[in-house]
């Protein structure tokens, strides 16, 4: 289940001076947009979201818009499809990706949803052949056009990274059932959880070595900056006790489009240490600085 803090998002609305105010609020958990109208002028969607939370679980799946009183009471609902603010999704054809030979595909209909991890990210399982063990994976997708470019960029970058012991492998491209177009992708599920989820877990110096090595490989060998090194993007693989980096939606080619010196990976390593384990913070930063010096000298 998606955390309540991240469940709602307002991609747009229709606001009139003095009112009424209509906010188009996306419920990530139910994957639908509901237009919420109030008579008063609302400069922020916060009030509308707060009131929608009171009614969302009682609204039928065919409700596209609601009107609320000043105190948040339900005045009316609309099931008229003309009030549906959900936009049509464009899915790129499979041929639009120059596929490396190792990449495989799976149909969306073959995925069994197990949990909602965050907006546009589900835990799923699939079995492609009878008698084989279920594969658990993390399915990343989108259903708003505004998010297409980020997923498309992440997919095309991640799919071309060579296998690495400290990078979560991209698993399969997920295709729709009608045209075989790309709706998202899966990465392998790592059961150890993120460093951020288990704050009582001490950040080991061996993990620091692994993290600096994978940053060096990304930056110096592949010319890629991850740009979101943080505890929430680092998993621990229980079988090997290895640190695994994932989530490349902020990544970019160094010096190219999307690259920002302010989001440098070395800064991310130090930030991760300070947030993950105060007990190892000082020694971790010291080792990180030494690693940077070695890189410069090399």
KOLVEXVEX-226367 format. One line per 3 residues: for each residue x, y, z of N, C-alpha, C. Coordinates in steps of 0.2 Angstrom, whole numbers, plus 5000, padded with zeros to 4 digits. Layout:
N
X/Y/Z/X/Y/Z/X/Y/Z; ...
//
This chain:
298
5004/4994/5000/5000/5000/5000/5004/5006/5000; 5003/5011/4996/5006/5017/4995/5005/5021/5002; 5011/5024/5004/5011/5028/5010/5006/5034/5009
5002/5036/5014/4997/5041/5014/5000/5048/5012; 5007/5049/5014/5010/5055/5012/5011/5056/5005; 5012/5050/5001/5013/5051/4994/5007/5049/4990
5002/5047/4992/4996/5044/4989/4993/5049/4984; 4993/5056/4985/4989/5060/4981/4994/5066/4977; 4992/5067/4971/4995/5072/4967/4990/5076/4963
4991/5083/4962/4987/5087/4958/4991/5089/4952; 4990/5086/4946/4993/5088/4940/4990/5094/4937; 4984/5097/4939/4982/5103/4937/4975/5105/4940
4972/5109/4937/4965/5112/4940/4962/5118/4936; 4957/5120/4938/4954/5126/4935/4952/5131/4941; 4956/5136/4942/4955/5140/4948/4952/5147/4945
4947/5150/4948/4944/5156/4947/4945/5161/4952; 4947/5167/4951/4948/5172/4956/4942/5173/4961; 4942/5172/4967/4936/5172/4971/4932/5166/4972
4934/5161/4967/4931/5154/4967/4926/5154/4961; 4924/5148/4959/4925/5142/4963/4932/5139/4961; 4935/5134/4964/4941/5131/4963/4940/5124/4962
4943/5121/4956/4943/5114/4955/4950/5111/4954; 4951/5106/4958/4958/5103/4958/4957/5096/4955; 4961/5094/4950/4961/5088/4947/4966/5083/4951
4964/5079/4956/4968/5076/4960/4969/5068/4958; 4975/5066/4958/4977/5059/4956/4978/5055/4962; 4974/5050/4963/4975/5045/4968/4979/5040/4965
4986/5040/4967/4991/5035/4965/4989/5028/4966; 4985/5027/4972/4984/5020/4974/4978/5017/4970; 4973/5021/4968/4967/5019/4964/4968/5020/4957
4974/5024/4955/4976/5025/4948/4970/5029/4945; 4967/5034/4947/4962/5038/4944/4962/5045/4946; 4960/5049/4942/4959/5057/4943/4952/5059/4945
4951/5062/4951/4945/5065/4953/4945/5072/4953; 4940/5076/4950/4940/5083/4950/4936/5085/4956; 4939/5089/4960/4937/5091/4967/4935/5099/4966
4929/5100/4967/4927/5107/4966/4924/5110/4973; 4926/5116/4975/4924/5120/4981/4922/5127/4979; 4917/5130/4982/4915/5137/4980/4921/5142/4981
4925/5141/4987/4929/5146/4988/4936/5146/4984; 4939/5151/4984/4946/5151/4980/4951/5147/4984; 4954/5142/4981/4959/5138/4984/4966/5139/4980
4971/5142/4983/4977/5143/4980/4981/5137/4980; 4980/5133/4984/4984/5126/4985/4979/5120/4985; 4981/5115/4983/4977/5109/4982/4976/5105/4989
4980/5108/4994/4980/5104/5001/4973/5104/5004; 4969/5109/5004/4963/5108/5007/4958/5103/5003; 4958/5103/4997/4954/5099/4993/4957/5091/4994
4963/5090/4994/4966/5084/4996/4964/5081/5002; 4964/5086/5007/4962/5084/5014/4955/5082/5015; 4951/5085/5011/4944/5083/5011/4942/5077/5007
4946/5076/5001/4945/5070/4997/4947/5064/5001; 4952/5064/5005/4954/5058/5009/4948/5056/5013; 4943/5060/5015/4938/5058/5020/4933/5054/5016
4933/5055/5009/4927/5052/5005/4930/5046/5000; 4937/5046/4999/4939/5043/4993/4937/5035/4993; 4937/5032/4999/4936/5025/4999/4929/5023/4998
4924/5028/4999/4917/5027/4998/4915/5029/4991; 4919/5032/4987/4917/5034/4980/4917/5028/4975; 4912/5027/4971/4912/5022/4967/4917/5023/4961
4919/5017/4958/4924/5018/4953/4922/5022/4947; 4916/5023/4946/4913/5027/4941/4912/5034/4942; 4915/5037/4948/4914/5044/4950/4920/5047/4947
4919/5053/4943/4924/5056/4940/4925/5063/4943; 4920/5066/4947/4921/5073/4950/4916/5073/4956; 4918/5077/4960/4914/5078/4966/4914/5086/4968
4908/5088/4971/4908/5095/4974/4908/5095/4981; 4911/5099/4985/4912/5099/4992/4909/5106/4995; 4907/5105/5001/4905/5111/5005/4911/5114/5008
4910/5120/5011/4916/5123/5014/4919/5119/5019; 4915/5115/5023/4918/5111/5028/4920/5104/5026; 4920/5103/5019/4922/5097/5016/4916/5092/5015
4910/5093/5017/4905/5089/5016/4904/5087/5008; 4901/5081/5007/4900/5079/5000/4893/5082/4998; 4894/5087/4993/4888/5090/4990/4885/5086/4984
4889/5084/4979/4887/5080/4974/4892/5076/4971; 4891/5071/4967/4896/5067/4963/4894/5067/4956; 4898/5066/4951/4897/5065/4944/4900/5059/4942
4896/5055/4938/4898/5049/4934/4898/5050/4927; 4898/5057/4925/4898/5058/4918/4905/5058/4915; 4906/5054/4910/4913/5053/4907/4916/5059/4905
4912/5064/4903/4914/5071/4901/4918/5074/4906; 4917/5072/4913/4921/5075/4918/4927/5071/4920; 4928/5066/4916/4934/5062/4917/4941/5066/4915
4945/5068/4920/4951/5072/4918/4957/5067/4917; 4956/5061/4917/4962/5056/4916/4964/5057/4908; 4970/5057/4907/4973/5058/4900/4975/5052/4897
4975/5052/4890/4976/5046/4887/4984/5045/4887; 4986/5038/4888/4993/5037/4889/4996/5035/4882; 5002/5037/4881/5006/5035/4875/5011/5030/4877
5011/5024/4874/5016/5019/4875/5020/5018/4869; 5027/5019/4869/5031/5019/4864/5032/5011/4861; 5032/5010/4854/5033/5004/4852/5040/5001/4854
5040/4994/4854/5046/4990/4856/5051/4992/4851; 5050/4993/4845/5055/4995/4840/5059/5001/4841; 5056/5005/4846/5059/5012/4847/5065/5011/4851
5066/5005/4854/5072/5004/4859/5077/5000/4855; 5083/5002/4854/5088/4998/4851/5090/4993/4857; 5087/4987/4857/5088/4982/4862/5095/4979/4862
5099/4979/4868/5104/4975/4869/5102/4967/4869; 5106/4963/4867/5104/4956/4866/5101/4953/4872; 5103/4955/4878/5101/4951/4884/5095/4953/4887
5091/4958/4884/5085/4961/4887/5079/4956/4885; 5075/4955/4890/5069/4950/4888/5063/4955/4890; 5057/4952/4888/5051/4955/4889/5046/4951/4892
5040/4954/4895/5035/4950/4898/5029/4954/4897; 5023/4951/4896/5017/4955/4895/5014/4957/4902; 5011/4963/4902/5008/4966/4908/5003/4961/4911
4999/4957/4907/4994/4953/4909/4997/4947/4913; 5004/4946/4912/5007/4940/4915/5009/4942/4922; 5009/4948/4924/5011/4951/4931/5006/4950/4936
5007/4948/4941/5003/4947/4947/5005/4953/4952; 5001/4957/4954/5002/4963/4958/5002/4960/4965; 5008/4961/4969/5008/4959/4976/5007/4965/4981
5010/4971/4979/5010/4976/4983/5011/4983/4979; 5009/4988/4982/5010/4995/4979/5016/4998/4983; 5022/4999/4980/5028/5001/4984/5028/5009/4985
5026/5012/4979/5026/5019/4979/5023/5021/4972; 5021/5028/4971/5018/5030/4965/5022/5027/4959; 5018/5023/4955/5021/5020/4948/5026/5015/4950
5026/5012/4956/5030/5006/4957/5027/5001/4961; 5026/4995/4958/5023/4989/4961/5028/4983/4962; 5026/4980/4967/5030/4973/4968/5025/4968/4965
5028/4964/4960/5025/4959/4956/5028/4953/4956; 5025/4948/4953/5028/4941/4952/5025/4939/4945; 5029/4934/4942/5026/4931/4936/5030/4924/4935
5026/4920/4931/5028/4914/4929/5027/4913/4922; 5033/4912/4918/5032/4912/4911/5031/4905/4908; 5033/4900/4912/5032/4893/4910/5030/4889/4916
5025/4884/4915/5022/4880/4920/5028/4876/4923; 5027/4875/4930/5032/4871/4933/5039/4875/4935; 5039/4881/4933/5045/4885/4935/5043/4889/4941
5048/4892/4945/5047/4896/4951/5045/4903/4949; 5041/4906/4953/5039/4913/4952/5045/4917/4952; 5045/4922/4948/5050/4927/4948/5047/4933/4952
5050/4936/4957/5048/4942/4960/5052/4948/4957; 5048/4953/4955/5051/4959/4952/5048/4966/4954; 5051/4971/4953/5048/4978/4954/5046/4981/4948
5040/4982/4947/5037/4985/4940/5037/4992/4941; 5040/4996/4936/5040/5003/4936/5036/5005/4930; 5031/5009/4930/5027/5011/4925/5025/5018/4925
5020/5020/4921/5017/5027/4921/5011/5027/4918; 5006/5031/4920/5000/5032/4916/4998/5039/4916; 5003/5044/4917/5002/5051/4915/5007/5053/4910
5005/5057/4905/5010/5058/4900/5016/5062/4902; 5015/5066/4908/5020/5070/4910/5026/5066/4913; 5025/5060/4914/5030/5056/4917/5034/5051/4912
5031/5052/4906/5034/5047/4900/5042/5049/4900; 5044/5055/4899/5051/5056/4897/5055/5054/4903; 5053/5054/4909/5058/5052/4914/5059/5044/4914
5053/5041/4913/5054/5033/4913/5057/5031/4907; 5056/5034/4901/5059/5033/4895/5067/5034/4895; 5069/5039/4898/5076/5041/4899/5079/5036/4904
5076/5034/4909/5079/5029/4914/5079/5022/4911; 5074/5020/4907/5074/5014/4904/5080/5013/4899; 5081/5018/4895/5086/5018/4890/5093/5018/4893
5094/5021/4898/5100/5022/4902/5102/5015/4905; 5097/5013/4909/5098/5007/4914/5099/5001/4909; 5095/5000/4904/5095/4994/4900/5102/4993/4896
5106/4999/4896/5113/4998/4893/5119/4998/4897; 5117/4998/4904/5123/4997/4909/5125/4990/4909; 5131/4988/4909/5134/4981/4909/5132/4978/4916
5132/4972/4917/5131/4969/4923/5136/4971/4928; 5134/4973/4934/5138/4975/4940/5136/4972/4946; 5141/4970/4950/5139/4967/4957/5135/4971/4962
5136/4978/4960/5132/4982/4965/5127/4987/4962; 5124/4985/4956/5119/4988/4953/5113/4983/4952; 5107/4985/4954/5101/4980/4953/5100/4979/4946
5100/4973/4943/5099/4971/4936/5092/4973/4934; 5092/4977/4928/5085/4977/4925/5083/4971/4922; 5077/4969/4923/5074/4962/4922/5071/4961/4915
5066/4965/4914/5062/4964/4908/5059/4970/4906; 5057/4971/4899/5053/4976/4897/5046/4973/4898; 5041/4978/4900/5034/4976/4901/5030/4978/4895
5026/4974/4891/5023/4976/4885/5015/4975/4886; 5012/4980/4883/5004/4979/4883/5002/4973/4879; 4996/4971/4880/4993/4965/4877/4991/4966/4870
4989/4972/4868/4986/4973/4862/4991/4974/4856; 4995/4979/4857/5000/4981/4852/5007/4979/4854; 5009/4977/4860/5016/4975/4861/5020/4981/4862
5017/4987/4864/5020/4993/4866/5023/4993/4873; 5028/4997/4874/5031/4997/4881/5027/5001/4886; 5025/4998/4891/5022/5001/4897/5026/5002/4903
5032/4999/4903/5036/5000/4909/5042/4995/4908; 5045/4994/4914/5050/4989/4915/5050/4986/4922; 5053/4980/4922/5054/4977/4929/5062/4977/4931
5063/4977/4937/5070/4976/4939/5069/4970/4944; 5075/4967/4946/5074/4961/4950/5073/4963/4957; 5069/4960/4961/5067/4961/4968/5073/4959/4972
5075/4964/4977/5080/4962/4982/5077/4962/4988; 5077/4957/4992/5072/4956/4998/5075/4959/5004; 5081/4961/5004/5084/4964/5010/5082/4971/5012
5078/4974/5008/5076/4981/5009/5081/4986/5008; 5079/4993/5009/5084/4998/5008/5087/5000/5014; 5093/5003/5014/5097/5006/5019/5092/5011/5023
5088/5014/5020/5084/5019/5023/5078/5016/5027; 5076/5010/5025/5070/5007/5029/5072/5004/5035; 5079/5002/5036/5081/4999/5042/5087/5004/5045
5085/5009/5049/5090/5014/5051/5094/5011/5057; 5092/5006/5060/5095/5003/5065/5101/4999/5063; 5101/4997/5056/5107/4993/5053/5113/4998/5052
5118/4996/5055/5125/5000/5054/5127/4999/5047; 5129/5005/5045/5132/5006/5038/5139/5003/5038; 5140/4998/5035/5147/4994/5036/5152/4998/5031
5158/4998/5033/5163/5000/5029/5164/4997/5023; 5163/4990/5023/5163/4986/5016/5158/4989/5012; 5152/4991/5014/5147/4994/5010/5149/5001/5007
5153/5004/5011/5156/5011/5009/5161/5009/5003; 5165/5004/5004/5170/5002/4998/5166/5001/4992; 5160/4997/4993/5156/4995/4987/5153/5001/4984
5151/5005/4988/5147/5011/4985/5152/5016/4981; 5158/5017/4984/5163/5021/4981/5165/5018/4974; 5166/5011/4974/5168/5008/4968/5163/5008/4963
5156/5007/4964/5151/5008/4959/5150/5015/4957; 5151/5020/4961/5151/5027/4959/5157/5028/4954; 5163/5026/4956/5169/5026/4951/5167/5023/4944
5164/5017/4944/5163/5014/4938/5158/5018/4934; 5153/5020/4937/5148/5024/4934/5151/5031/4931; 5154/5034/4935/5157/5041/4933/5163/5040/4928
5168/5036/4930/5174/5036/4926/5174/5031/4920; 5171/5025/4921/5170/5020/4915/5165/5021/4910; 5159/5023/4913/5153/5023/4909/5151/5030/4907
5154/5035/4911/5152/5042/4909/5145/5044/4912; 5143/5040/4917/5136/5041/4919/5136/5044/4926; 5132/5049/4928/5131/5051/4935/5124/5049/4937
5124/5046/4943/5118/5043/4945/5113/5049/4948; 5116/5054/4951/5113/5060/4954/5108/5059/4959; 5107/5053/4962/5102/5052/4967/5105/5047/4972
5111/5047/4973/5114/5043/4978/5111/5044/4985; 5107/5040/4988/5104/5041/4995/5102/5034/4997; 5101/5034/5004/5100/5028/5007/5093/5024/5005
5089/5028/5002/5082/5025/5000/5083/5022/4993; 5089/5023/4990/5090/5020/4983/5096/5015/4984; 5097/5012/4990/5102/5007/4991/5099/5001/4994
5099/4996/4991/5097/4989/4994/5102/4985/4996; 5101/4981/5001/5105/4976/5004/5103/4969/5001; 5107/4965/4998/5106/4959/4995/5108/4954/5001
5103/4950/5004/5104/4946/5010/5109/4940/5008; 5109/4938/5002/5113/4932/5000/5120/4933/5000; 5122/4939/4998/5129/4941/4998/5131/4947/5002
5126/4950/5006/5127/4956/5010/5130/4962/5006; 5128/4962/4999/5131/4967/4995/5126/4973/4995; 5129/4979/4994/5125/4985/4993/5123/4985/4985
5117/4987/4984/5114/4987/4977/5111/4993/4976; 5114/4997/4971/5111/5003/4969/5106/5003/4963; 5100/5007/4964/5095/5006/4959/5092/5013/4958
5087/5014/4954/5083/5020/4953/5087/5025/4949; 5087/5025/4942/5091/5029/4938/5087/5035/4935; 5082/5037/4938/5077/5042/4935/5080/5049/4935
5085/5050/4939/5089/5057/4939/5095/5056/4935; 5097/5051/4933/5104/5050/4930/5105/5053/4923; 5111/5054/4921/5112/5057/4915/5120/5056/4913
5121/5058/4907/5128/5057/4904/5132/5063/4907; 5137/5062/4910/5141/5068/4912/5143/5073/4907; 5141/5079/4908/5142/5085/4903/5136/5085/4898
5131/5080/4898/5126/5080/4894/5120/5083/4896; 5114/5082/4893/5108/5084/4895/5106/5081/4902; 5103/5085/4906/5101/5082/4913/5107/5082/4918
5113/5083/4916/5118/5083/4921/5119/5089/4925; 5120/5088/4931/5120/5094/4936/5126/5093/4941; 5131/5097/4941/5136/5097/4946/5134/5097/4953
5128/5100/4954/5125/5101/4961/5123/5094/4964; 5122/5089/4959/5119/5083/4961/5125/5078/4961; 5131/5080/4962/5137/5075/4961/5136/5069/4965
5139/5063/4963/5138/5057/4966/5143/5057/4972; 5148/5060/4972/5152/5060/4978/5149/5064/4984; 5145/5069/4982/5141/5072/4988/5136/5067/4990
5133/5063/4985/5128/5059/4987/5131/5053/4992; 5137/5051/4991/5140/5046/4995/5141/5049/5002; 5143/5055/5003/5144/5058/5010/5137/5059/5013
5132/5062/5009/5126/5063/5012/5123/5056/5014; 5124/5051/5011/5121/5044/5013/5124/5042/5019; 5131/5043/5020/5134/5041/5026/5132/5045/5032
5131/5052/5031/5129/5056/5037/5121/5054/5039; 5117/5052/5034/5110/5050/5036/5109/5043/5038; 5114/5039/5036/5113/5031/5037/5115/5029/5044
5121/5031/5046/5124/5029/5052/5129/5034/5055; 5127/5038/5060/5131/5042/5063/5137/5039/5066; 5137/5033/5068/5143/5030/5071/5149/5029/5067
5147/5028/5060/5152/5028/5055/5153/5034/5051; 5150/5039/5053/5150/5045/5049/5157/5048/5048; 5160/5049/5053/5167/5052/5053/5172/5048/5049
5172/5042/5051/5177/5037/5047/5175/5036/5040; 5168/5036/5039/5166/5035/5032/5168/5041/5028; 5167/5047/5030/5169/5053/5026/5176/5053/5025
5180/5051/5030/5187/5051/5029/5189/5046/5024; 5186/5040/5024/5188/5035/5018/5186/5038/5012; 5180/5041/5011/5178/5044/5005/5182/5049/5002
5185/5053/5006/5190/5058/5004/5196/5055/5001; 5198/5050/5005/5204/5046/5002/5203/5043/4996; 5197/5040/4995/5195/5037/4988/5195/5043/4983
5192/5048/4984/5192/5054/4979/5200/5056/4977; 5204/5056/4982/5211/5058/4981/5214/5053/4977; 5213/5046/4978/5216/5041/4974/5213/5042/4967
5207/5043/4966/5204/5044/4959/5208/5050/4955; 5209/5055/4959/5212/5061/4956/5219/5059/4954; 5223/5056/4958/5230/5054/4957/5230/5049/4951
5225/5045/4950/5225/5040/4945/5224/5043/4938
//
